[in-house]
């Protein structure tokens, strides 16, 4: 619920919690969550949503990598292995080349964290 837009009774338009609230929710899910929570984080990171989400994606990748130390899943490791390629992020053409590079580097760091011992 913290990461999804919710319609309000007063306004039919969807509203979102602030980016810091969204980031904290995503980090908790990625770092502490198990199977379904990690699946949600992976799905969230793949979405092509507003350009203001680069930082939340960077934090989400870091959290997913750290989460693998506690609750490793083959799906999350596969996701991180794919996400180290800039083309993984630039396929939708929403991101600049610089953003794609930053996301791929964050995925590399996350994969390294995922493969290290706590």
KOLKOLRO-538173 format. One line per 8 residues: their letters; for each residue z, x, y of C-alpha. Coordinates in Angstrom, 1 decimal. Example, Ala and Ser with C-alpha at 12.3 -4.5 7.8 and 13.67 -1.06 7.14 Angstrom:
<nulos>
as = 7.8 12.3 -4.5  7.1 13.7 -1.1 $
</nulos>
This chain:
<nulos>
xxxxxxxx = 0.0 0.0 0.0  0.7 2.8 2.5  -2.8 4.2 1.9  -4.8 1.0 1.9  -5.6 -1.1 5.0  -3.7 -4.4 5.0  -4.9 -7.5 6.8  -2.3 -8.9 9.2 $
xxxxxxxx = -1.5 -12.6 9.8  -2.3 -12.2 13.6  -5.4 -10.1 13.2  -7.9 -10.5 10.4  -9.0 -6.9 10.9  -7.4 -4.3 8.6  -4.7 -2.0 10.0  -3.7 1.4 8.6 $
xxxxxxxx = -0.4 3.2 8.8  -0.4 6.3 10.9  -2.0 9.5 9.4  1.3 11.2 9.0  2.6 8.3 6.9  -0.6 8.2 4.9  -0.4 12.0 4.3  3.2 11.8 3.2 $
xxxxxxxx = 2.4 9.0 0.7  -0.6 10.9 -0.7  1.4 14.1 -1.0  4.2 12.4 -2.9  1.8 10.7 -5.3  -0.1 13.9 -5.9  2.9 16.2 -6.3  5.4 14.0 -8.1 $
xxxxxxxx = 3.2 11.4 -9.7  2.0 11.2 -13.3  -1.2 9.9 -14.8  -1.9 6.7 -12.7  -0.6 8.2 -9.5  -2.8 11.3 -9.9  -5.8 9.1 -10.7  -5.2 7.2 -7.4 $
xxxxxxxx = -5.0 10.5 -5.5  -8.2 11.8 -7.1  -10.0 8.5 -6.2  -8.6 8.6 -2.7  -9.9 12.1 -2.2  -13.4 11.2 -3.3  -13.7 8.3 -0.9  -16.0 8.6 2.1 $
xxxxxxxx = -13.7 7.3 4.8  -13.4 8.2 8.4  -13.9 11.7 9.7  -10.2 11.9 10.8  -9.2 12.3 7.2  -9.9 16.0 6.7  -6.3 17.1 7.0  -5.0 14.3 4.7 $
xxxxxxxx = -7.6 15.5 2.1  -6.4 19.1 2.5  -2.8 18.1 2.0  -3.8 15.8 -0.9  -5.6 18.7 -2.7  -2.6 21.0 -2.3  -0.2 18.3 -3.6  -2.5 17.6 -6.6 $
xxxxxxxx = -2.4 21.3 -7.5  1.3 21.5 -7.3  1.7 18.3 -9.2  -0.2 19.9 -12.1  2.7 22.2 -12.6  5.0 19.3 -13.3  2.7 16.8 -14.9  -0.6 18.4 -16.0 $
xxxxxxxx = -3.5 16.1 -16.8  -6.9 17.1 -18.0  -8.5 14.7 -15.5  -6.9 16.3 -12.5  -7.7 19.8 -13.7  -11.4 18.8 -14.2  -11.4 17.2 -10.7  -10.1 20.3 -9.1 $
xxxxxxxx = -12.6 22.5 -11.0  -15.4 20.3 -9.7  -13.9 20.2 -6.1  -14.2 24.0 -5.7  -17.9 23.6 -5.1  -18.9 22.8 -1.5  -21.6 20.4 -2.8  -18.9 18.2 -4.3 $
xxxxxxxx = -17.7 17.4 -0.8  -21.1 17.5 1.1  -23.0 15.1 -1.2  -22.2 12.2 1.1  -23.2 14.2 4.2  -20.2 12.9 6.1  -18.6 16.3 6.4  -19.8 19.3 8.3 $
xxxxxxxx = -20.6 22.5 6.5  -17.3 24.0 7.8  -15.3 21.0 6.5  -17.0 21.3 3.1  -16.0 24.9 3.0  -12.4 24.1 3.9  -12.2 21.4 1.3  -13.7 23.7 -1.4 $
xxxxxxxx = -11.2 26.5 -0.5  -8.3 24.1 -0.6  -9.5 23.0 -4.0  -9.6 26.6 -5.2  -6.0 27.2 -4.0  -5.0 23.9 -5.7  -6.6 24.9 -8.9  -4.9 28.3 -8.8 $
xxxxxx = -1.5 26.5 -8.2  -2.3 24.1 -11.1  -2.9 27.0 -13.4  0.2 29.0 -12.4  3.7 28.6 -13.9  6.3 26.9 -11.8 $
</nulos>
